């Protein structure tokens, strides 16, 4: 018997305007005992609404949802909800309480007895490797550790069904892997079932069943293998000629007739296409510019992209207008480097009291380069980012941006910069046009130039139909477009992007990076932080840091070389990915630090 049965569930919400918003449209699927089911889809797909209905926090407008044959949420079924654990996106940790005090609070709320809770604490803290942090304030934990604490608080009273809403958004690859080890270990050691929503298709591939959602509708459901088979024989890997970057090849292929998807991968470009006409085949050969091509097995993301392409209305393309450590850092100059660096840091540190957030960091970035800042949660990326943007003064060292000393003339330096924050930071109550008008004025644009630049970014980011809409009411993808438009209004020489694609669907991420590649080709310098390791492949060079210390600096190929020794030892192992390299670099440095301290 299925633990959860969802049959033709619909959910609508009445908006303040009087209109009805359909969040779920005839969604059906089942969850077996002891299984993991993934809900996959972009922002607005209905994932959170569906999880809240399963948890009994919302009632469906129509259709049926049963947990062990009973409806969650009904007053007569209060005991049902006690058997369901729910971890929402913003889990209610009390940051001024310690880890232990948070655990005690949730044990009290769930009525877990004194003897039983001590046994649970021991097991959960051991499973999550949180035992050494029992007396640390929750607010002092890294993002990944906060997520682990939220998870074990949810598990204080062992549920039959665990609901996880985007548990790894904004979490670094190392913490993401640790969270999944916990989840998979729970289902292997018990009959507990899990429903998890995720933006990561590689996470969905680990699950027993997958439900692909888009605009409240089900695009596909079944095992990852059954969905993956839809694109069998359609995937290829193109390795560009030595003189060309994968990013340039990907930008040419993406959007070409017959191409379903194209994305940089391991120094090459993975692309997917269906049947091609003779003309399309000739055009593809021309676009490849002599790249060597080999077939590759289908992935779940290939099939998801195919389904999205079938259901998303593609906008008309806009005109392309010029718009110190035990692990020695690996350093290299990009082939495109010419002249003096546009960003230069020398021995930069930042202290908060006795805490060293950034420790003796030095690097340079050149005009037109895409430079990636990577690291685990708490690595010092955001602090480095804020110092470069002139938002936070360095404690030691020197920073120069576009020839300006940031420590001496922060305001002048900021005139050369555009900034897109991770969290939407524009004025929500103002319309799209009002935000553009306000920030254009703030950047000093006036008269004809102001009018021209607003018109250009509206066209470039397809904002024509959204101009009179309050910014806070925009879908996630349009909020990102507006933030990018605002950041580029004053035509900056340097664009800083902080986790710009967090929570975005694969289609939106491809579109975003196509724009970024075009900007870089036009000479704009891009500095970006991201937790999507495949996005690091778009960068010309990458800096990886942890605990404020530089661990590696180099091209994507040089960074991946850190993990190549493992693949060389096992011929059957695939070429190492950027995620493999990232985890290897960070884990090796941490092990060396622990050994030195012992």
N, C-alpha and C positions, 0 to 999 in steps of 0.2 A: 504494500500500500504506500502511495506517495505521502510524504510528510506535508508538502504544500501543494495545493491544486489551485491554479489561477485560470478561470474560464471567462473569456470575453469581457474582461474588466475595462470599463470606461470611467474616466474622471474628467469633469469639467469644473471650471471656476468662473464665478461671475466677477467681472472687472468693474472698477468704479465708473467706467464709461457706460456700463449697462451691457456691454458685449460679453459673449461667452468665450472662454479660452479652453480649448480641448487639450488636456495634458496627456491623457491616455486614450487610445482608440482601439478597442477590441483586442487587448493583450491577453494571450494565453500561454501558459507553460506549467510544467510540474517540477517539483524538487524531490529527489529520492533521499531516504535516510543515509547519512554518512557521505553525502556528495557536496561538491562545491559548484555553485552556479554563478556565472558572471553575467552582469548586466552591462552592456557596452553601448556607448553612444555619446554624441556631443552634448554640450550644455543645451538644456531645453528639450532633451529627448524624452524626459519623463522618468528617469531612473530614480531620483529622490522621491518623487510622488509615489511611485510604485513601492519603494521600500517602506514608506510611511504607512501605506495601506496594509502591507504585510504585517507591520508592527502593531496594527490596530489603532494608529494615531489619526488616520483619515478613513472615511468610509467611501467605497466606490460609488459613483453615480449610478452605475448598473453593472451587471455581471456578478460573479461569485468568486470569493477567495476563501479557501478553507485551510486550516491548520489542524492536522489530525482529525479531519471531518467536522471541525467547528470553526465558527467565524470569529476572528480576533476583533476586539473593539466593542463587542456587545457586553452589556452589563452582566448578563447571566454567564458570561465566559471570562470573568476577570482572571481566573486561574490560567487561562491560555496565555495571556500576555506575560505572566510570570515565568513562562517557559521559553520566552523569546528575548534574546539579548540584542540591543540595537545601539550601534556606535555611529552617530551622525557625523557629518563633515566637521562641524564645530563642536567637538565633545566638551562637555562642561567640566573641565578641570579647574580646580581652585589654585591659582598660581601663587598665592601667598601661603599656601599650605605645603607641607613636605609630601614626598611620595607616600610615606607611611600614613600620614594624616588623610590624604586623598583616599587611600585604600580603606582606612577605617570608616570614613564617611560613607562610602558606597556599600561597605559591608553592613553598616547600620541601616541604610535606606532599603537594602534588600533583605533585611532580617536574618543575616547569617550569624549563627551563634559563635561565642567566644572560642570554643575548642575547634570547631569546624573552620573558622576563618584563619586560624594560625596554620592549619594544614594547607589551606588554599594559598595563603601568602607565600609559604615556602615553595610550593609547586610553581606558582605563577611567576614569582621573582626569579627563580632558577631558569624557567623556560625563556623568559625575556631578557636574561642577563642584567636585571635591574637591581639585584641584591646590594651591590656597593653604593647605590644611590638612594637608599631608603630615607635618609635624613636630609636629602637635598630638596630645596624648594622647587615645586613644579615649574615655576616661572623661570628658573635657571637651567632647565633642561633644553637640549637641542630639539629641533623640530621632530626628528625621528624618534627620540626618546619620549617626547610628549605623546606621540601616536602610540607607542608601545604601552605607556602608562594608561592611556585611554582604553586600549584594548584589554589590558588585564583588569581594569576596573569593571569593564563590561562583563568579564568572565568570573567575577567574585562568586556569584551564584551560577553554577554551570548551566547554560541554556541548552535546549534541544535544537534550537535554531539561532544562528548568529547572523545578524544583518550588519554589513559594513558598507558605509557610504563614502566612496572615494578615499579610502584610508591612506593611500600613498601619494595623493596630490601634494606637490611641493616638498616631497621627501627625496633625499639623495639615493642613488642606486644601492649603496651599502645598507642603509636603513630599510630600503624597500625589500631587499632580499631577506633581511632578518625578519621583517614582518610576515613575509610569505612563508618562511620556514616555520614560524609559530602557527599560522593558520593551517598549513598542510599537516603539521604535527598533530594538531588538535583533531582533525578529521580522521587521521590514520589511527589514533589511539582511542577513539570513541565513535559513537554513532551520530555525533553532532553534525548537523548540516549547516552550510554557509551559503548565503547569497551576498555577493559583493559587487558593487558598481565600480567601474574602473575606466580610465582613459587610456590605459596601456594595453595594447593588443597582445604583448608578450605575456602579461599576467593572465589574460583571458585564455591563452593557449594552455595554461597549467590546469585549467578547470575541467570538470567532467562535462558540463553543459554550458552553452553560451546563448544568450538572447541579445540580438542586435536590435537596438531601438533607434528610431529617428522620427522626430516630431510626433512622439506618442504612438507611433505604429511599429509593428514588428517587421523588420526587414528579413530576418532569418533566425532560426533557433535550431539547436541540436548540438551534437558533440563538436568540438573544435575541428576534428578530422573531417566530419561530414560537410562542414561549411568551407573548410580549406580546399576540399576537392573541386569546388566550383571554379577554381582558377588553375587547376592542374594543366601543365604544359604551356602556361602563359607567362611564366616568369623568366627573366634573363638578367645576367650580370654583364655590364659593359665596362671594360677597363680602358680609360682614355689614354691617348698618346701622352708621352712624357711631358710635352709642352703645355698640356691642358689640365685644368683642375676639375675634379668631379663635380664641383658646384656649377661650373660653366656648362658642362655637358648635361647635367640634370635640368638646368634652366631651359636649355634648348628643347629637350625631350618633353618636358612637362607641358601639356596642352596641345601637343602635336596630334594630328588626326590619327585615331586608333589607339593612342596611348592612354592607358587607364591610370597608371601611376609611374612615378620616377622619383627616386630618393637616393642620396649618397649613402654608400655602405662600404666600409672597409677599404677606402681608397678607390672604389669603383662606383658605378651607379646601377642600382637594382631597378629594373623597369618591367612593366607588365603591359601586355597588349593582347587583344583578341584577334579574330580574323582580319587580315588587311587586304585591301584591294591592291592591284599591281601598282597603282599610283602612290598609295600610302606606303607600300613596301619600298619603292624607290626613294620616297621622301625620307623614310626612316634611315635608309642607308646613307643618304646625304647628311642627315643630322648627326650621325654617329662619328663622322670625320675620321674614319679608319680605326675606331676603337675595336678591340677584340671582344667578342660576345660569346657567352656560353649560357646554356639553360641552367636554371636553378629550381629546386623544389618550391611548390606553392607555400605561402604562409597565410595565416588567418587575416593579417592586415591586407594582403592582396585582395582577398574576397570581400572584405569590408569596404575597401576603396571602390571595387567594382559596383557593389550595391549602392554606395553613396553617389557615385557618378550617375547611376540610373535614376536616382530620386531627387537630386539637388538641381535646381535651376541655376545654370551658370550665367553670371552677369556678362554683359558685353565687355570685352577687354578695353581698358583705358589706353590712351596713347602713352607710349613709353618715353616720357620726357626725362631730360637729365635731372632729373631730381637728385739660513744655515741649517743642515739636517743630515742624518746618516744616509739618506738617499740623495745623492748629488743631483741637483737640477739638470735636466737635459735642455740645452739651449740651441736654437737655430734661427737664422734669419729666413724670412719668407722670400721666395724667388722674386716677388713683386716689389721688394723694398728698394726704394730710390730716395736719395736725399736724406735730410735730417728727420728724426722721428717726430710725429705730431703729438704723441704722448710719451713722457719720459718720467719714470719714477726711479729714485736712487735711495736705497737703504731706508725705506719708509716703514715706520712703526706707529701703532696706535694703542695707547694704554687707557683703560678705564679703571682708575685706582691702581690696584696691584695686578689686575687682569690684563694680559697682553693679547689683544684681539688680532693684531697684525704685527708680525715680527720680522723686520729687516727684509722687506720685499723690494726687488729691483727688476724692472722690465721696461721695454720700449714697444710702442705700437706705431706703425707707419701709415701714411696716407692711403686710403682705399682698402685697408686691411680689415678683415673680419676677425676679431680677437675674442676668444672665449675664456671666461673665468669660471672654472669648475671647482667643486669641492663638496664634501659632506656638509650637512646642516651644522652650523657652528664653526665652519672653517675659516671665517673671516672675509668671505666674498662680498657680502653686503657692506661691511665696513670699508673694504678696499674701494668698492664702487662709490660709496658716499664721499670718500676722500677725493677721488678723481673728479667727481662732479662738483666739488667745492661745497658740499653740504655738511662736511665734517672736517675739522682741521686735523692734520697729522701731528702726532706727538714728536716725531723725529723724522729726518730725511727731507728730500726735496721732491716736489711734483710740478711738472711743467705740462701744460695743455695748450696746444696751438701757439707755443712760444711764450705763454704767460705763466708766471710763477703763481700757482694756485694758493700757496700759503700767504703771499703778499697781496694778491689782487683777485680775490675770489669772484667778485661781481664781473670783472672784465673777462675772466676765464669762462664764466657761465654763458656769456653772449655767443660763444663759439659752439655751445653744446645743445643737443636735444636730448630729452629724457623721457622714457616710457617706463612707469613704475609697474611692479608686479600686480599690485592691487589698484583697481580703477580709482584714480585720484583727481578726476575733474569734478566740476560742479554739477551734481545730480539734478537739482531742481531746474537748472538752466537748460534751454533747448540746445540741440547740436549747433545751430547757427550762433546762438548767444555765447557758447563756449569758445567757438572759433573766433568770434569778434573780440571777446575779452582777452584771450591769450595772444591774439595778434597785436593788440594794444600793449599788453604786458611786455612783449618782445620788441616793442618800439616800431612796429610797422604802421605806416600812415598812408593816407591817400590812395593813389592808383596802385602802389605796390601791395598795400593791404588788401584791396579788392581783388587784385590779380591772384595773390597767393591763396586766399580763401577759396576762390573759384577753382584753382588748380588742384588743391587737396580734396575738395568735394568731389571733383571728377575722378581723381586718381583712386580714391577709396570708396567710390560708389555710395556717397552719402546723400544724394539728391532727394531720395524719398524719405529721409530721416531728419531733414533740417529743422522741422518744427516740433520734433518729438523730444520730451525731457530726456537728458542723457541717462538718468537713473533707470529709465524704462527700456533701454535698448537691450537686445539679446547680447550675450557675451561676445560673439564675434564682432558685432558692430561697435561695442564699447572699445574693443581692441583697435579697430580701425580708426575710431575717433581719437583715441590716445596717440596713435601713430601720426595722424593728420596734424594734431596740435604740436607734437614734438618736432615736426618737420616744417612748420609754418615759416620760420625765420631762416630756412635753408642752412641749417648748421653744418659745420665741417665734420662734427663728431656726433654720433648718435649712441646714447647709452640705453640698453634694453635689459630690464631686470625681470627674468622669468617671463618673457613676453607671451609664451604659448601655453602656459600652465592651464590645464583644463580644456584646451581647445581640441576639436576633433582633427583627424588627420588631414582632411581636405583644407581646413582653415590654416593648418600649419604649413602645408605645401604652398598655399597662396601667399602666406606671410613671408616665407623664405625666398620665394621668387622675387618679391619686392625688395627684400634685403640684398639679394645678389645684384639686382639692378642698381640699387643705390651705391653699392661697393664698386661696381664697374664704372660708375660716374664719378668716383673719387671720394665719396663719403666714407669716413672711418667708422666702423661699427664695433662697439664693445658690448658683449652680451653674456649674461649668466643664464644657465639652463640646467634642469635636471633630466631632460631628455637626452640621453647619451648619443642617440643617432643624430641629433641636431648639432652636436659638436663636430660632425663630419663636414658641416658647411663652413667651419672656421678655417682660416689660413694658418693660425697658430692658436695654441691652447695653453693656459696656465692652470695647473692643478695645485691647490693648496689645502692644508688641513691644520687645524689649531693655529692658524695665522702664519704658518710656515710654507714657503714654496717647496713643492715636491718634484714637479716636472714642468718644463717649458719647452714646447716644440711644435712641429707640424702634427696633424693627425696621424700620419704614418709613423713618425718618431714616437709618439705617445703609445700607439698600439704595439710598437716593438717591445715595450716593457712586458707584455703578456705573451710574446711570441715563443718564448722558451717552452711554455707548456704545450703549445701545439706542435712544436718540433719534436717533443718527447713522445707525443701520441699522434702518429700520422693520420688516424681516423678522425681526429678532432678538427673542426672547422677553423678557418682563419679567425684569429681572435677579434672580437668586436671592441668598440670603444668602451663599452661597459665592462668587459673583461679586464681591459687595461686599467680603467679607473679603479676598480675594486682591488686589483693586484697592487697598484701603486700605493693606495691608501693603507691597505692591510699590511704591506711590507714595512711601510714607515712606522705604523703603530706598533708592530711586533718588535721592530728595532728599538723603539722608544721604551717599550716595556722591559726588554732585555737589558737595556742600559741602566734603567732605574732599579732593576733587581739586584 
